[in-house]
Amino acid sequence: MSNSLYNRIAVLRAERNLSRQDLADALGINYQTIGFLERGDYNPSLTLALDLSAYFNLPIEAIFSRQPFQPLSQQVYSQKAVGK
């Protein structure tokens, strides 16, 4: 099993028009930690993963994955094609 952990933090920040500093301040962590997480240079503690999940009001699986995420547009449009 790979130790790689993929995440959508940058996408979620962009959707909400948040800077790294904004998100870090809301979570009570250093803004550099957000950058390390987004680049995959750092895996969050369980506490931090749960805090991110609560902040974004999403399940952890929507933020973090062991597999690379498909682009959201690909997921949405491929689902629509299947539903036709």
MOZI-V532993 format. One record per pair of residues at least 6 apart in sequence whose C-alpha atoms are under 8 Angstrom apart, sorted by the first residue. I is the first residue (numbers start at 1). J is the second residue. If there is no record, write none. Layout:
i=I j=J
i=I j=J
This chain:
i=2 j=66
i=3 j=66
i=4 j=40
i=4 j=66
i=4 j=67
i=5 j=40
i=5 j=43
i=5 j=64
i=5 j=65
i=5 j=66
i=5 j=67
i=6 j=40
i=6 j=64
i=6 j=65
i=6 j=66
i=6 j=67
i=6 j=68
i=6 j=69
i=7 j=37
i=7 j=38
i=7 j=40
i=7 j=63
i=7 j=64
i=7 j=65
i=7 j=69
i=8 j=38
i=8 j=62
i=8 j=63
i=8 j=64
i=8 j=69
i=9 j=37
i=9 j=38
i=9 j=63
i=10 j=38
i=12 j=56
i=13 j=19
i=13 j=20
i=13 j=23
i=20 j=31
i=20 j=32
i=20 j=34
i=20 j=35
i=21 j=30
i=21 j=31
i=23 j=31
i=23 j=34
i=24 j=30
i=24 j=31
i=24 j=33
i=24 j=34
i=25 j=31
i=27 j=51
i=27 j=52
i=27 j=55
i=33 j=42
i=36 j=42
i=37 j=43
i=37 j=44
i=49 j=60
i=50 j=60
i=52 j=60
i=53 j=59
i=53 j=60
i=53 j=63
